[in-house]
């Protein structure tokens, strides 16, 4: 009975995986087809496997520049979110109970505010600060918007760490900064991995915020709009750019898959 139930669960999971992977497989297959083939038979195999769509898409859209900008923005913003979130989470977790509850409530409430409600005030504030069209300004906004979730995760994790570790380090002569750097940050590696993955996926795939702040096709999501026209859409190039834009994130996840999963498990059983 247990073996049959396990087999049914495995079949169900395989079917769910196929459903989730089918759009990506469709995009990969279509990226090797011409525009006429996609319009005539979207689900058919390409008549000839050619890299022409990729080379033309890279050449026409200046993909290399967008890739560099996306990497810089994502890496810098994730680093800023991690540092700020870990620092604030540690400070709140080790502050007075009443004060920590109030501060955590402010961070928690900001996570439930939809971006569309603050979009116009945020844009007006960015215009008044003269950071519209600025990559550092976009990174600063990403850090501000990503900190609440990071603070909440670090707070929940650090609060479960025994204070005896910090007290013993202070007795040995460590400052609070040294305790945070040499004890808390290494212990919070599982949370750091979770924060980096979640925020990295969000920033890498985000379209609306770079569209509002940069107002130039500098990032990969903005660069994809190059092939969308009013009366004509180059679906073959769109699929090629889509595959190229998702490949770095997919490769990064495959390389660090075991570490990410082990980090999530370690955080789940932390005592």
N, C-alpha and C positions, 0 to 999 in steps of 0.2 A: 504493500500500500504506500509506504513512504517512497519507494523507488518510483512508482507510477506518479505520485504527486510531484516528486522532484523532476521527472521527465516533462510533465505538463508545464511546470514553472519555467524550465529551460526553454521549451518551445515558445511559450508566451514572451519570454525575454528576447529571444531571437527575432520574433515577429516585430516587437516594439523597436528593436535596434534597426531592423530593415526599414521600418516606416520612417525613423528619424534620419537614417543615412541616405534614403532615396533622393531627397532634393539635392544633396551634395553630389551623389553619383550622377544625377541628371545634369548638373552643371559641368562636371568634369567631362562627360561624354559630349555635351553640346559645345564645349570649348574647342573641340577638334573638328567641328563641322562648319560648313559655310552658312551664311545667313539664309540662303535659299533652302538648304537642307533642313535647317531648324524650322522654317516656316512651313515647309511641305510635310515633314514628318518629325515632330519634336522628340519622339521616343525611339526613333530608329538609330541604329549604329551609323557612324560616319562612313562614307564611301572610301575615304582615304584618311589615314591618321597623319596630320600635318601640324607643325608648330607655327604655321604662318599667323594664326590668330594671336598667339602670344607675342611674337616678335612685332607685329603691327600694333597691337595694343600698347606694348611697352614704349614703342617709338612715338606713337601719336599722343599718348597721355602723359608723357614724361614721368613714367612710373618710378624711376630710380629716385628722383627728387622727392616724390610723395612718400616713398618707403623710408627714406632717411628722416624726413620730418616726423612721420608716424612713430618711428623707433625712438627718436629723441623725446618727443612729447610723452609717449607712453612710459618710457623708462624713467624720465625725470619726475613725472607726476606720481608714479607708483612709489618711487623712492621717497618723495616728499610726504605722501600719504602715510607710508609705513613709519617714517621717523616721527611725524607729528602725532599720528594715532597711538604709537607705542608710548611716547612721552606723556601725552595727555591721559591715556588709559592708566598708566602707572601712577601718575599724580592723583587721579580721581580715586583709584582703588585704595591708595594709602592715605587718603585725607579723612576728615571726620565723617562719620556715617551720615549725619544730616546733610552736610555740604555735598558729599559725594552723590547722594540721592537727587539733590536739586540739579547739580551739574549734569548728571547722567540723563535726567529727564529732558533737559534742553537739547542734548545731543540726540536722544531718542525721538523727540517730537519732530526734529528736522528731517528724520528719515522718512516720515510719513507725508511730507509735503511734496506733491507732484511737481516735476520740473516746469511744467507748462504754467503753473501759477506764479512762479518767480521768474519766468523767462524775460518778460518785458522789464520789470524792475532791475533785473541783473544786467540786461543790455544797457539800460539808461545809466546804471552805476558805472559800468565799464566805459561808456562814452565819456562820462564826467571825469573818470580817472585817466582817460586817454590811453587805454590799453586795447582798444579795438584795432584789429589788424596786427596785434603783437603776439608772438608765440609765447614769450614769458608770461604775458597776461593770461593766456589760455591755460597754461600750466598752473598758475596760481589759483585760478577758478576751479580747476579740477581738484587741486589739493583741498580747497575749502569744501567742495561738494562731497568729496570722498572720505573726509575725516570722520563724520558721525558714525558710519558703519565700522570703521577701523577702531575708533575709540571704544565702541560698545564691545567688540570682540576682544580687544586687549584687556579691557576692564574685567570682563567675565573670566578670562583666563588667569590674569595676575591675581585676582582676588582669591583664587583657590590655592595660590602658592603660600606655603607656611611663612609667617613672619620670622620664624626662627632663623631662616637662612640669611635674611637681611640683618637681623640683630647680631648674629655671629660675625658677619662681615664687618659691621660697624665697630664691633669690639676689637677686631683685628686692625682697625685703622682706616677702613675704606670710607670714602665720602658717599653721599647719596647718588651722585653721578656715576661713581665707580660701581656701586651696587647695581644701578640700572644697566650700565653698559656690560659688565662682566658676569652678572648673575641673571637678571631679568630677561634681557634680550636673548641670550642662548636658550633659556628655558621656554621662551615664547616663540621659538622657531616654527612650531606647527601653525600658530596663528599668523605668523608672518607669511607663510606659504599660502594660506587661505586668502589673506588680504591681497597679496600680490596677484594671485590668479583671478580673483573676482574683479578687482579694480583694473587689472590689465586688459581683461576681456571687454569691460565696459568702455574704457578709454580708446582702445584700438578700434572698436566697431562703432564708436559714437559718430553721428553725423550732424545732429542739430546744433550742438554747442560750438564746434568748429565753424559751422556755417554762419552762426550769428557773430562770433568773435573775430575769426580770421577774415571771413568774407573773400577768401582766395582759395583755389583748389590745391591746398598744400598737403593735406592728409589723404590717405588712400580712400576713405569713404567719400570725400568730396571729389576726388579724382575720378571716381566711377561715373559721376554725373556727366562727364565729358561726352560719353557716347549716347546720352539720352537727348533726343531732339524732339521738336514739336510734332513733326509729321513722319519722322523716321527714327528708328532705333536699331543700332548695330548689335543685335543679340549675340553674335559670335564673339565680338570683342568684349561685350559686357560679361559673358560667361568666363572668358579668359582672365579678365581683371578680377572677377570674383574669386576664381581659384587661386590666383597669385596673392590676393589679399588675405585669404584664409590660411594659406600654406604656412606662414611663419608661426601663427598661433597654434595650429595643429601640430607642427613639428616640435614646438616648445612644450606642449602638453605631453606628447609622446616621449620626449626625452626625460621629463621630470615627473612622469606619471606615478612611478613607485614612491618617490619622495612626497608627492602631494597626498597620495592616499595614506601613506604611513603617518604623515603629519596630521591628517584629519583623525585617524584612529588614535594617535597619541593624545591629541587634544580631547577626544571623547572620553578617554579613560583616565584623564588626569585627576589625581586625588589632591 
